[in-house]
Amino acid sequence: MTCFFHYKNGQWQAISYFFLAARGFILIRYLRSKYHEFCIYG
């Protein structure tokens, strides 16, 4: 979590959301590649 969410500047907020989404996407790809046998449904 980043402190940019609390800033009034919308640009920093958008950048923080982008990095958070990118981190989540990389984490999901990493988990799917490393633990491919473990499938999460829903």
HELIX and SHEET records of a PDB file:
HELIX    1   1 CYS A    3  HIS A    6  5                                   4    
HELIX    2   2 GLY A   10  LYS A   34  1                                  25    
END                                                                             
